[in-house]
Amino acid sequence: MLKIQEIREIIKLVDQSSVEEFTYEHDGSKINLKKNNGVTVSAQPQVVQAVEEVKPAAQAVQQAPVQEAPAPAQPVKEAPQANVEDENLHKITSPMVGTFYQSSSPEAGPYVKVGDKVDESSVVCIVEAMKLFNEIEAEAKGEIVEILVKDGQLVEYGQPLFLVKPE
């Protein structure tokens, strides 16, 4: 089984290359990476026996956005406003595909809230991937101005999680 750092490295290499799809199988595990318009679509380890069952679900997910082509008209109106603000803001992005958690446990408070000051080593959230909980650091000094995802939401590699106003 690959370590999470090795999987991250594979994701980065595929993302930076012209390869559209990459599959790795070893000891009954399978990792399948696909790019769609330059964006990584999936990076899911799968048991080889379950691959045939998973593929139809993945195809259904990929077909859904095609059927909903008229729907993105609303976010397009909001995008120009966000782009003006985003120019001066640092985006904290997800380094992997996984589940976003804003606290270390359901009973604990969130690592950060809007208005909190952070520095480069401040832990801002956890992204859980393959039963591993990875602490995500701010990597910038400033103030949290927006949290872009909800607790428990699935996130993609490179997806913005927070906006930080640099100091």
C-alpha positions in Angstrom: 0.0 0.0 0.0 1.3 3.5 -0.8 1.9 6.1 1.8 -0.1 9.3 1.7 3.0 11.3 0.7 3.6 9.0 -2.2 0.0 9.4 -3.3 0.3 13.2 -3.0 3.4 13.1 -5.2 1.7 10.9 -7.8 -1.2 13.4 -7.9 1.1 16.3 -8.3 3.0 14.6 -11.1 -0.2 13.6 -13.0 -1.6 17.1 -12.5 1.5 18.7 -14.0 1.8 16.3 -16.9 -0.3 15.9 -20.1 -1.5 12.5 -18.9 -5.3 12.5 -18.7 -5.7 9.2 -16.8 -3.4 7.2 -14.6 -4.0 3.8 -12.9 -1.8 2.1 -10.3 -2.5 -1.4 -9.0 -0.6 -3.3 -6.4 -1.4 -6.0 -3.9 -5.2 -5.9 -4.4 -5.4 -2.1 -4.2 -6.0 0.3 -7.1 -5.6 4.1 -7.5 -7.2 5.7 -10.4 -6.5 9.3 -11.3 -8.4 11.2 -14.1 -8.1 14.8 -15.2 -11.0 16.7 -16.6 -10.1 20.1 -18.2 -6.8 20.1 -16.3 -8.5 19.3 -12.9 -8.0 16.1 -11.1 -11.4 14.3 -10.9 -10.7 11.4 -8.6 -8.0 9.7 -6.6 -9.6 6.8 -4.9 -7.9 3.6 -3.7 -10.1 0.7 -4.5 -10.0 -3.0 -4.0 -9.6 -4.6 -7.4 -12.7 -6.8 -6.9 -14.8 -3.7 -6.2 -13.5 -1.7 -9.3 -16.3 -3.0 -11.6 -18.9 -1.9 -9.0 -17.4 1.6 -8.6 -17.0 2.5 -12.2 -20.7 2.8 -13.0 -21.1 5.2 -10.0 -18.1 7.3 -11.2 -19.6 7.4 -14.7 -22.9 8.6 -13.3 -21.2 11.4 -11.4 -19.3 12.5 -14.5 -22.5 12.5 -16.6 -24.5 14.6 -14.0 -22.6 17.9 -14.7 -23.1 17.4 -18.5 -26.9 17.2 -17.9 -26.9 20.3 -15.7 -25.2 22.6 -18.1 -27.7 25.5 -17.7 -27.3 25.5 -13.9 -23.8 27.1 -13.7 -25.2 30.5 -15.0 -25.9 31.6 -11.4 -22.4 31.1 -10.0 -20.9 33.0 -13.0 -22.7 36.1 -11.8 -21.0 35.7 -8.4 -17.6 34.9 -9.7 -16.6 38.4 -10.8 -17.2 39.8 -7.3 -15.2 37.0 -5.8 -12.3 37.5 -8.3 -12.0 41.1 -7.4 -11.6 40.3 -3.7 -9.6 37.1 -4.3 -6.8 39.1 -6.0 -5.4 40.3 -2.7 -6.3 37.2 -0.7 -4.3 34.0 -0.1 -6.1 30.8 -0.7 -5.5 27.8 1.5 -6.1 24.8 -0.7 -6.6 21.1 0.0 -3.4 19.1 -0.7 -5.5 16.0 -1.3 -8.9 14.4 -1.9 -10.7 13.8 1.3 -13.2 14.9 3.9 -12.8 18.4 5.5 -13.2 18.8 9.2 -12.9 22.1 11.0 -12.1 20.6 14.4 -10.2 17.7 15.8 -13.3 16.1 17.2 -17.1 16.7 17.2 -16.9 18.0 20.8 -14.0 20.4 20.1 -14.3 23.9 18.7 -13.1 24.7 15.2 -9.4 25.3 14.7 -10.2 28.8 13.2 -13.2 31.0 12.6 -13.6 34.1 10.4 -11.6 36.9 11.9 -9.0 34.7 13.5 -5.3 35.6 13.0 -3.1 32.8 11.7 0.6 32.4 10.8 2.4 30.0 8.5 2.3 27.1 11.0 -1.2 27.5 12.3 -3.4 24.4 11.9 -6.6 25.5 10.2 -8.4 22.2 9.6 -8.1 18.4 9.1 -8.5 16.6 5.8 -9.2 12.9 6.3 -8.1 10.6 3.5 -8.0 6.8 3.7 -8.6 6.8 7.5 -5.6 9.2 8.0 -6.3 12.6 9.5 -4.0 15.2 8.0 -3.6 18.6 9.7 -3.6 21.4 7.1 -1.5 24.5 8.0 -2.3 28.1 6.9 1.1 28.5 5.1 0.5 32.3 5.2 0.3 35.0 7.9 -2.9 36.9 8.1 -6.6 36.9 9.0 -9.2 34.3 8.0 -11.8 36.2 6.0 -13.9 33.3 4.6 -14.3 29.6 5.1 -15.3 28.1 1.7 -16.3 24.6 2.7 -18.6 23.1 5.3 -17.6 20.7 8.1 -17.8 17.1 6.8 -17.8 18.1 3.1 -15.8 16.2 0.5 -13.0 18.2 -1.0 -10.9 17.7 -4.1 -7.1 18.2 -4.6 -6.4 21.9 -5.0 -9.8 23.0 -3.9 -9.8 26.3 -2.0 -10.7 25.8 1.7 -10.1 29.3 3.3 -9.4 32.8 2.1 -6.7 34.7 4.2 -6.1 38.4 4.1 -2.3 38.7 4.3 -0.7 41.0 6.8 
